[in-house]
Amino acid sequence: MEVAYTVGGAFLVNVTLNKHKEITGIFAGDLDQAHAAGCAFVKETAMVPVRSAFDVVITTNSGYPLDMNLYQAVKGMSAAALVVKRGGAIICAAECSDGVPEHGLYGQLLREASSPRELLDRIMTPGFLKQDQWQAQIQAQIQLQADVYVYSGYLDDAQIRSALFLPTRDLAATVSSLRHRYGPGATVCVLPEGPQTIPYVMA
């Protein structure tokens, strides 16, 4: 929005999509008004309100091809982060047939840090600029809020740990362990389609 205002004279044309990539709405005209109308429509059609945040949120990145690597899977984690309690846990199941991946600088940025805090501090250093840093930044911000476990058929435990995540090979056992950690009143949320449906805590 800031860039559009800087350019001036902007006429907005936005569309909304469903999970089948079909257009569900067209919002055009004044930048503020059309954008606000589009956001309101998406909130009604693609967002789900919840009463309070959860101790544990289980998510995906909505299957292939969206979960083809860990880089993309951060999007599903981002959806989960909207409704997980601070100090809670996120479990992300993603195939990651393309690995971390090895192309781009995302994996390198993760390997060069010993913790999410160190990763975020490095990225936020004035003048720091590297390809793929925004996804690493989003990941670090999520991990400062909650523990993040990754279940993947293509990444081994060492690869998952080098990406600063916690590996899990048994989803049911991990959920059981986390419910024990958070006590008898532990709450669990499941996002079967990851970022395709965005949850939010009602104000």
Secondary structure, DSSP 8 states (H G I E B T S, - for coil): -HHHHHH-S--EEEEEE-TT--EEEEEEESHHHHHHHHHHHHHHHHEEEESS-EEEEEEE--STTTTSSHHHHHHHHHHHHTSEEEEEEEEEE---TT-S-SSSSHHHHHHT-SSHHHHHHHHTSTT---TTHHHHHHHHHHHTTEEEEEE-SSS-HHHHHHTT-EE-S-HHHHHHHHHHHH-TT--EEEETTGGGSEEEE--
